[in-house]
Amino acid sequence: MQLLTPQSPPFDHDEWSRQPYHIRAKWLCQMWAVQGYGAPVGTYAFYILKIVFYIWMWTWFASFSNDLGNFGNLSEWWFKPEALLKAIAWSMLFEALGMASGSGPLTGRYNPPVGGFLYWLRPGTMKLPFRPGMFFFGGDTRRWIDVLFYVAFIVQMVGVLVAPAVTPQILWPTFVILLLMGLTDRTMFMAARPEHYFIGLAVFLFPTHAIAASKWVWYGVWFWAAFSKLNRHFPSVISVMVSNSAVIRSEAVRRRLFRDYPENLKASNFARNAAHFGTATEFLFPALLMFGGLLGGDLFGLGSPATVIGLFVMLGFHTFITSHIPMGVPIEWNFMMVYGGFVLFGAQAAVSPFIAMPPLLVMMLLFALLIMPLAGNIWPAWISFLLGMRFYAGNWAYSIWLFKKGSEQKIADNIKTTAPLIPKQLSLLYDEPTTESILSRVIAFRLMHLHGRALHSLLPKAVDNIDDYVWRDGELVAGVVLGWNFGDGHLHNEHLLQQMQRHCNWESGEVRAIYVDPQPLARPYHNWRIFDAKDGMIDSGQLTVDELIERQPYPQDPIFAGD
């Protein structure tokens, strides 16, 4: 069972549990700095096997196409445009089933390891309609009609994947069904990763311009991902991600990510430089790919030397991210970015992205790749970080839910789910101290990010004594209640709390939730709100980024009166 045994914390659990909150938080942050999540080795095996299955299924679906083949002759067809189309369609379906991003133990999903279709095929589970009071599409529990939308989407995607030739006539119903699905449940819509795969498929409605337009899609994703990292949060992301790496196991290297371990856990100059280097890479080399075709030449059949350099740098970039198996595990998406890059900018290097395109296609690209991401950066409190393409930049909406001891059980008693509460999932594998240790690492993950330092001010505003409550990150709440979570705090904001309250009827003070919005573009603050499940909002305000920069990830002094 060593494959399933998590890394032991560097302190005695009983001694830790007797400490006041600020000391417990300090020890947790110090633990994360050198151990990360401490996941069992078997966790990484799960994700490796999953990516093998994902790639194998793509080759199987490709074998239905007239112009493609199977795994046996992969090198003859894998750079063809239809192979890319099939990869995008399969990736969207794999995500929408809940089997890609947001699956497995690194997203708080232990037993079962996936949510997704297990929830969305079951009437009575909770959903998040586009607008709660919306005619026909509203309501907070899934009906048979909602299930049918989801089934229709799955059937449509399988139809695309097994089609001998994917024509616009076969493809266009995908977008109608996906939009209807989004009206009935935002969770299902976001799980399909529409910010990339919706527009990535939509350009194939224009077959003669699909490759040129796809180059803009790939470049747009890279550009906005880099743009979102132009903030003061990202160095903390590097220190948190690399200290949790699956491949960088050296404690000495991990300590270098922090200014002066174990007391000063702010991101070090080493982490800051790594963050700046990564941001520059994501800005510069995709631009080289876009313009490399204008330089002429052909190297290894992959375009100009500049293009080849750009491709292999981005291969290294995404391999670096994937090798750490970051929380949220967007492994398949990283694979698609690399594969699509080699197809579009390498094998299809002769196709210029600067050709004239139909006006409708241009408008689609402008909306998906300019208007929506720009709006998502200006108004991040209203637009998901996925649609805003602010990937893993450390500047997300998040929530912390505080359940008075015993009150969390009302979720299991009153809300239909397909997974038990997280402690019960873990209790099937581990004893109580190990279960508590695993859950405490989620607290450390949140505190170690820059925006997590807001909690030093907000926790004592929310409750008088933290020891009377159980801390649950909103990600874990959404995972159990909605069936999917991927770092998007918009899925577990006060709207979800209000929906759950209608079912659970918590009393005043039983559940308090803290909501922290992302920092908007060019505005140096975070808005925050504190809600009581029964009484509604009890406090709100702002914290500046400058205030957070000055703080350690853990509170340096007691923040509760009893401490």
N, C-alpha and C positions, 0 to 999 in steps of 0.2 A: 504493500500500500504506500510505499515511499513516493510513488508517482503522484499520489493525491495528497501528500502531506505538505502543508504550507510552511514557509520559513518561520522559525520561532522568533518572537520578539526579543530584543536584547535586554529585557528587564522581566522581573517576576510579575506575573499578571495580578496576583492578589495584592502585592505592594502597590502596583500602579493604580488599582481600583480604589485604594484608600486615600490617594492623593487628592488635593483640591483641583478644580478644573484647570487652572492655568498651568499647573505642573503636569497634569495628564496630557494636556495639549502639547506641551513642550516635548515630552518624551515621545509622543506620537510623531511629531514633525522630525525629531532627531532620528527616529526609526526609519521614516520614509526616506530620509536623505541617503541612507546607506543600504536600505533593503527594498525600497519601493513597495509595491503591493505584496511582495513576498509570495507570489503565486507558486503553486506546485508545478513541478516539471510537466506533469500530465496535462496541465492547462495549455501549454504551448503545443503539445502533441495534438490536442483537439483542433487548434487553429490551423496547424499544418495539414492535417487530414482534410479539413474543410476546404482549404484552398485547392488541394489536389482534386477533390470532388467537383468543385466549381469549374476548374479548367477542363476536366474530363467531360463533364456534361455539356460544356460549350462545344467541344469537338463532336460530341454525339449529335447535338442539334444541327451542327454544320453539315453533317453527313446527309441530311435530307435535301440539301440544296443541289441544284443541277450543276452549278459552277464550282462547288467546293468538294471536299473529300472527307476522310476520317482521320483518326490519329495516326494511322499507318503511313499516310502520305502528307503529313502536316506541313512540311516545308514547301510543298507545291501550291498551297492555297491560303496559308494563314495571313498573308499580306494583301489579300484581295479586299476590295471595299465591302462586298457582301459578308465576308468573315467578320469585319468590324461591326457591321450592322447587327449580325447575330450575337456578337459579344455584348453590344450595348443592350439589346433586347433581353438576353439572358441575365445580364447584370441587374437590370431593372426588376425582373421577375424574382431573382434570387434575393434581392433586397426586400421586395414587397412581401415575400414569404416570411421575412424576419430571420433569414438564415445567414445574412452577411453582417453588415454593421449592426451593432446592438445585440449581438448574440454571445452566448457563452459566459463563463465566470468573470471575465474582465469587464463585463457590463452589469454585474450583479445578477446573473441568471445561472443558477446552479442546477436546479431540478424542477422543471425541465430546462435544458440549455438554450431553448429558443422560446419565443413568445409568438409574435406575428400571427401566422395562420391559425394557431391553436386558439387564439382569441377571436380573430376576425371571421372565422367560420362558425362562431357560436353565438346564437341570439342570447340577449340578456347581459352580455358583457358591456363594460362602459365604453363610450365613445366621446369624441370631441367634435361636434359639428362645426362647420365654418362659422356659423352664427347660431348661438344656442336657441333662440326663439324662431328660427327660420322655418317657414312653411314647408311641410313635407320632409325636409332634410334634418330638421332640428331634433331635439330630445337628447337625453344623456345615456340611454341604453340602446343596444343594437337590436334592430328588428330584422325580420326575415328579408325585407327589401334591401336593407343595408348589406346583409350577407350576400344577396344576389348580385349586388354591384361588384362586390369583391370577387365572387365566383366568375362573373362575366369578365372581369379584368384578367384573371388567371387563364381562362379559356382563350381569350383574345391573344394573350402573350404566347401561349403554347401554339396557337394557330400561326402566329408570325414565325415562331422558331422552327416549325416543321414544314413551312411553306417551301416548295421547290425554288421559287423565286419571289422575293418580297417586293411587291409592287405598291405604289401609293394607295391603291384600292384596298389592299390587304391591311395596310398600316394605319390608315386614318382613324378607324374606330378606336384605336388605342387611346387617343387623346381625349375623345369624347367621354369614354368610360372612366378614364383617370380623373378628369375634372369632376364628373358626377360623384366619383368615389371621394374626392376631396371635399365636396360639399357636405357629404354625410359624415365624414370622419377625417379630420386633419391628420390624425396619427397615421392612418393608412397611406394617405397622400404623401406625407413627408418620408415615410419609410421607403417609398419607391425612388427616393433621391431625385426628385423632379428637376432640381437646379442644374443637374448635369444630363441625366438620361432622357428627360422629356424633350429638351431642345436637341440633344444628341440624336434622338430618333426622328424628331420633326424635320430636320434638314433633309432626310431621305425621302420626304414627300416631293422633293425637287431633285430627281435622280441626276440630272446633268450638272448640278451645282453642289451636290452633296459633299464631295470631298473638300472643295474650297471652303464651304460653309463650316464643315466639321473642324477645319483648322482654326477657324475663329472661335469655335466652342472650346476647343482644348486650350487655346491661348487665353481666352477669357477666364477660364477656371484658374489657370496658373497665375494670371495677372492679379485677379481679385484676392486669391489666397495670399499672394505676396503683399498686396496693398493692405490687407487686414492686419498684417504683422507689423505695420508701422505704428506701433504703440509702445507703451512702457510695461505692458503685461508679458510680452512674448519671452523675454529672458527667463522669467519664472517657469514658463512652459518647458523650455529646454532643460532647466534643472530638474523639474518634476519628471519629465518624460525619460531622460537619460538615466536618472537614478532608479528608474523602474525598468531599465532595459533588459531584454531577454539575452543579449549577447555581451554587453559590457558589465561584467560581474565584479570587476575590481573595486574594492571599497576605496582604495586610494584615488582612483579616477573619479568616483562618485563624490568624494569629499571635495574635489577641486571645483565642483559645480557651485559651491557655496563659499561665501566670503571668509568665514572662519568657523568651520565645523568644530564643535557642536553648538556653540553659543549664537553665532551670527549666521542665520540660514537664509539671508537674502542672496539673490543670484550673484555669483562671482563675476569678475571681469571675463574669466574664461567662458562662462555661460553666456554672458552678454555678447562677446565676440562671436561665439558660435551662432547665436540668434541672428546677429547682423549678417554674418556670412551666409546663413541659410536663406534669409530674406533677399539678399542681393542675388544669390543663385537663382531663386525662383522668379525674380524680375528679369534678369539679364539673359539667361540661356533660352527660355521660351521665345524671347524677342529674336534671338539669334536663329531659332528654328523658323520663325515667320519670315525673316529676311534672308536666310541662308540660301534659299533657292535662287535668289537673284544674283548670287556670286558665281554661279556656274561650276562645272566640274562634277565628277562622280567618283565616289570612294566607297568600295565594298558594295556597290549597287544601292547605296543609301543616300545619294545626293552629294552635295558639295562637302569638302572637308569641314567647313564651318557647321553644316548640318549634322555631320557625324559627331563632331565634338559636342554639340548641343544635345544630341540624343543620348550619348553615353554619360554626360554629366547629369542629365535628368534621370537616367536609369540609376545612377549612384545616389541621387537625391532621394528618390522614392524607395530604393532599397534600404537606405539608412533609416528612413521613417518606419518602414515595415519591419525591419529587423528588431526594432524595439518593442514590437507588438503593443502599440499605445492603447491606453484605455479607450473604449469605444470600438476598437479593432476594425478600422476601415481598410482592411487588407485587400479585399476585392477591388475597392475603388482605386487604391494605389496601383494595383496590377493593371487596371483598365487605363489609367493615365499613361503608364509606360507603354503598354501594348498599342494604344491608340496613337501615341507619339511616333512610334516606329512605323506604323502603317501610314499615317498621314504625312509626316514630314520626311520619312525615309523612303519607303516603297513608292509613295505617291509624290515624291519631291517635285516632279515636273508640273504638277497642278499648282497654279498660283492662287493664293488666297485673295488676290487683289482684282480678280475678274469681276465684270459687271454681273449682278444678280437680280432676280425678279424683285420688284418692290415689296411684295408680301414677305419674301424670305428675309430681306433686309430689315423690315420692321420687326419680324420675329427675333432676329439676332440682336437688334438694338434693345428690345424690351428685356430679353433674357440675360444679355451680357453687359448691358450698360445701365438701363433704368432701374431694374430690380436690385442689382448689387449696390448701386449708388444709394438708392433709397434705404436699403438694408444697413448701410453704414451710417447714414444720417439719422435714421429712426430705428435703431436696433431693438428698442423696447417693443416695437410693433411688428417687426418682420423677423422671421426665423433666421438664425445664423446660417442655415443651409441655403435658403433663398438669397441671402445677402452674400454668400460665398465667403464667409469669414471663418474658414476652416482652421481649427486648432490653433487659434491665435491667442488664446488665454483671456479673451474678452467676451464672455458669454453671459446670457441670463442664467441665473441659478436660483435654487430655493433650498432652504433647510426647514424640515418639518419636525416639530418637537411634540411628541406624544406623551401625555401624562401616563405614567406606568400603568399598563393594563388597557389603555384606551385604543391602542393599535389593533387589538383583537377585534374591534368592531368592524374593521375592514373585512376580515375573514368571515365574520358573522353576517354581514349585510350586503356585500358586493360580490357579484359573481366573477370569479377569476378562473384561470386554468393553472395557476401556480400558487402555492401557499406563500405566506409571508416569509421574508428573507430568513429570519432566524430559524423557522421550521425547515426551510430548504437546506440550510447548513447543518441543522441538528441531525439530519439523516446521514451525514458524513463525519461530523466532528463532535467532540464534547463541548460543553458550554464555554469554558475559557477560550478554546480555539475559535469558536463561533464569535465570541465577543472581540477577540483579537482581529479577526478578519474584518468585521464591521467597523472597528475603530480605525482601520487603515483608510476607509472611505472618508472618515473625518479628516485624517491627515492629508489626503489627496486634495480636499477642498481648501484646507487652510494654507497649503503650500503654494497655491496660486495667489497672485497679487490681490485679486478681488476678494479672496477668502478672508483677507485681513479686516474687511469691513465687519466681520462677525464679532470682533473684539468689542465694538461699540453696540452692536445690534442684539446680541444674545441677552445682555442684562436688561435691555428694553423690552424683550419679548417675555422673559420669565424671571421670577425672583430667585429661583434656585434650580440650576441646571440638573442637579442630582435627582430631582423629582420627575424628570422627563427622560424619554428615550430619543436620541438624535437619529433622524433618518434623512439622508440626502433626498431631495426631490426626484433624482434619477431613479432611486430604488423604489420610491412610491409609484412613479409612472410605470416602471417595469412590471410591477405586480398588478396595478389597476388597469393600465391601458394595453399592456402586452408588448410595449416597445419603448426604448429610451436610447438617446444618442447624443446626450449633451445639450439638448434643446430645452432650455428652461421654459419656453412658451407652452410646452406640453404639460407642465406641472405648476402653472401659476395659480392665481386665486380662483380662476374659473373652474379648474379641476377641484380645488378645495370646496367651492360652493356646491358643485355637483355631488361630491362625496358626502357633504353634510346632509343633503336631502335624503340620503340612504342611511347614514350612520347616526345622525342626531346626537352629535357630541355636545356635552354641556360646556358652559363658559369655562375657559381655562384648560380644557382637556387637550386641545390641539392648538398650538400656535405655529404659524408658518412665516418665515422670513423670505422676502423676495428681493433680489438685487438685480437691477437692470444693467445691461452692458454700458460701457462708456460710449456716448455718441461721437461721431466724427467731429474733431476740432472743438470739442467741449470737454473740459477737464474734470468731469464728475460722474458719479454713479448715483442714480435714484434708487431708493429702497422703500419698501413697505413692509409692515408687520400686520398680519391678519390673525384674528381668532376665528375658529371654525364657526362658532355660533354668532358672535357679536360683530363680525366683519372687521374692517380696518381699524386698528387701534393706534397706529402711528405711521409716519412717513417722513421722508427727508432726503438729504443728499450728503454724500461723502466725496471729497475731492481725491483725485489720484495722488496728489502730493501727500495727503494725509496717509494714504496706504503705503506709499513708498517709504515713509519714515518708520513703519512698523515692522517688527519681526513676524513671521508666519504664526507664531504663538504669542499670546498675551504675556508680557513680561511681569505684570503685577496682577494680583487678584482682581477680578472684574465682578464677582458676586459678593454680596455683603457677608454671607456666611463663611467666606474663605479668609 
